[in-house]
Structure formats: structure tokens, C-alpha cells
């Protein structure tokens, strides 16, 4: 009998669910710990890039015609409510930036800047603390200010962020409110959802993108499509 891989690998990412021999991608709500998400369909895109995940790929409704950016069904499901938030906030406040980038202080000149530069090069308007916020501002205040000026937030989850989160004293009720509003997308880099869950079960309950599954360039392409209007 096939054994579930959730205890060792987690089911927060697309491949973690899709590649589980027991669940086969069907364990999203069972392991989410945050509440059920509505089901969002997507037609098969038929990508042929040699990826082991291509058979479960779908085309989201916001994908550009002729786009070759591959998505799994799980990614489409988790990103669809984020897209709806983007559309609603764009209609109400058209001058907002596309995203704000939340990151650990230690990543500011490394992977966070790399991600920021790639997003800007892809045409995404980014609220970035290195240029938009005074130094030493607590994380939750930075998130509040960033979201007030952007349609959605990206949380760059790295080992440095995992070390910082407990020191910030991020309140569960504050994080829960942000997650419930479908405004935050975790981007996991050089760590795992299992490690994130040990530090912040609430943030780990939100499916996002993972650079162990997609290159940083592909992650950026997905974000650029997600926010394009």
C-alpha cells in the first residue's frame, strides 16, 4: 500500500501533493490546516518540457495567449484567489504597485535583491523595503505598509527569514487576517515547507511557489503573469 509522504516532504507545494504516491495531489484540504479552498478548474495545457509534473499542468485564465509558462493544477487552484484579489484591488485603487516583497534583513543584498531585479525586469512594479521603507521597521509594520501600497505581497521564505520570524513576534491573528484576505504568496527558497511549518504553521498553510520545483526565472514569470492586467 502506498505511503503518504506528507510527514517527511509536506503537501504545501504543487509537486509535494502531485508526487505523493498515496494522495496523488488530492490532499490539499486535508493538510492545509487553514481551511478549505474553493476548487478552480483549468484546461489541460499539454506542456511537453520533459517535466515529471507536466501531466498535471493546467492553464490559468490569466495566462497570456500562447504562454509557455507551466502551471500545475494545484498552483492554479492556490493562485486563483490571489488573482481575484489583484483584480478587485486594481479596480478600486488603480495606482497601487503590483506586489510588495517581504524578506529577511540578511537577504536584502542577496536573493531578495535578485528577486526584486528580476521582477522589475519582467515589468512588475515592486514595493521593496530597501528603497521604500526606513531601516529597522518591524516586519508586521512593513507588511502593513507594503500591502497598503500594493495589490498583493510576496513573502520570500529563506533560512534567514525562518530565523527572524520568531524574534519578530508576528501575531497569529495578524497573519491569519492577511492570509484570509488572499494577499500573501510565499516563495520558498533554499528551505522547505516542513521547516516553515515548524516556525509558522499559518504561513505554511498557504500554498505558494518553490524554487526547488521551478527556477527563479520561472517563478518570476508566473508572478508576472499573475499580476498582469
N, C-alpha and C positions, 0 to 999 in steps of 0.2 A: 504493500500500500504506500502510495506517495506520501512523503512527509512535508509538512509546511515549513518554509524557510523563514517565516516572519521572525522567530526568536533570534536568529543569527544575522539576517540581512535586512529585515524590515520590509514593510509593504508601502512605504511612503512615496517611493518613486515609481515611474512607469515600468521599468524593467523588473524592479523588485516584485511587483504584482504579476506582471505578464509571464515572468520566467519561473514563478513558483510552481513546482510540479503538482502540488495539491490544490492550489487555488486558481491557477491559470488566469490571474487578472481579475478574479471575481471577489477578492477580499477587501475591497476598498472601505466599505462602510463598517465591516467587522473590526478593522484595525484602526479606523480613523481616530477614535477617541474624542472626536469633536462634534459629531452629529452627521447625519446623512446629507449627502449632496444630491441634487436632482440629477437624473440621467439625461445626458445630452448626446444625441446621435451624431454620426458623421459618416459620410460615404467612404467606402474604401478608396484609398488613393493609389494603391498599386505601385508603391515605390520599389525600385529594383536596385538599391545601392549595396546589396550584399549583406545588409544588417540582419541580425537574428531577430530583430524586433519589427522588421518591415511588414510581416504578415498581419500584424495587429495595428497597422497605421491607419489614420483617418485624416480627412481634410476638414479643418475647421471652417466655419462660414466666413471668417475674416481673412482667410488666406487669399493672397493676390492671385488672379488668373495666371496659370502657368507656373505657379510657385513650385519649387522642388524641395522646399523645407519639409522634412518628415516629422510627423507627429504620431504618437501612439494614441489609441482610444482613451487611455487614462489621462493623458495630457490634455486632450481636447475637453474631457469632462471637467478636469480641475481648473482649466484656464477660461472656460466659457463664462462662469460668473464674474471673473475678473474683467473680461471683455465687456460685459454688461455694465459694470461699474464705470469703466472707461467711457463708454458711450453716454451714460447718464451724466457724468460729471462734465464731459465735453459740451453737452447741450446746455448745461446750467452755467458753466464757467469756462467759456472757450479759450481764455487766456492762460489757463494753467499749463504747466510743463507736463510732459508725458509721464515721467517717472521721477521719484527720488530714490537715491541709492543710500541705504543704511549699511554701515560697515564698521568694523572694529578700528580703533585708532591705529593699531600696529599695521593695518593693511592699507593705510591711506596713500602711501607712496609705492605700493606693490600691486597686488591683484585688484584692489578697489580702483586704483587709477587706471589700470589696464582695462578693466570692465567699463569704466566711465568713458575712456577714449574710444573704445570700440563702439559703444552705443552712440556716442556723438557722431562718429564717422558714418554710422548707419542711418543718421538723420533723426535720432531720438533726442528729444530735449530733456536733459537730465538736471535735476536739483541735486547738487553734490556738496557735502558739508565742507570740503576743502576750499571751495570758492564761495559758498553761500551761507556759511554759519561760523560764528565765532568759536574759537578753540575752547575746549573744556565744558561744552554744553552737555548735560546728561542725555543719555540715549533716548529716553521717552520724550523729552522735550524736543530733541532733534527730529524724532519720528513725527510728533505732532506738527511741528513747523513744516517739515518736509511734505507731509500729506496735505496740509493746508494750501500748499503751493503747487501740488502735483496731483495727477489723477490717480496714480497707484504708487505703491512702494515696492522696491526690491530689497530684500534682506540678504546680504552676502554672508553666508554661513561658512566660516572658516574655523580652524583651531583657535585663532586669536579671538574670534567672536565668542566661541564657547567658553573661553576663559574669562571673558569680560562680562557676560550676561549675569552670572550670579552676583558680581560686585555692583552691578547697576541697580539691583533690586527691582527689576521690572515686575510690576504687579500683575497677577493673573487676570484680574478684572480688566485692566487696561489692554493687555494683549488679546484677551478674549473679545473685547469690543472691536479691536482693529481687524481681527480675523473674521468676525461675524459680518463686517462691512465689506468683505471681499476686496480688500485694498492691498494686501500683502502677498508677495510671491517670494518664497525662499529660493535662493540659488546656492546649492551646496557645492563647496569646492574644497578639495583635499581633506574631507572628513566624510562622515556618514550620517544618515538619518537616525541610526541607532545611537550614535554619540550625541546628536542633538536632542533626542528624546530623553536622554539621561539628565540633560540640563534644562530643557524647556519642552515638556510634553505638549503644551498648547501649540507652540510654533511648529513642532514636528508633526502635528496633526494636519497641517496644511500641505498638501502635495505641491511640489514645485518643480524646479529643473535641477539637474545634477551634472556637473562636468565630468563625472566618471562614466556617464552614459553618452553625453554629447560633448563635443569640443566647445570651448568658449565661443568660437565663431558661430557655431550652430545655435547655442543658447542666445547669443545676441540677435541672430536672425529671427528667432522665434519671438523674442521681446519686440523687435522692430515691427514685425507683422502684427503682433498683438495690439500695439498702440497706434498703428496707422489708421487714419480716418479719411 
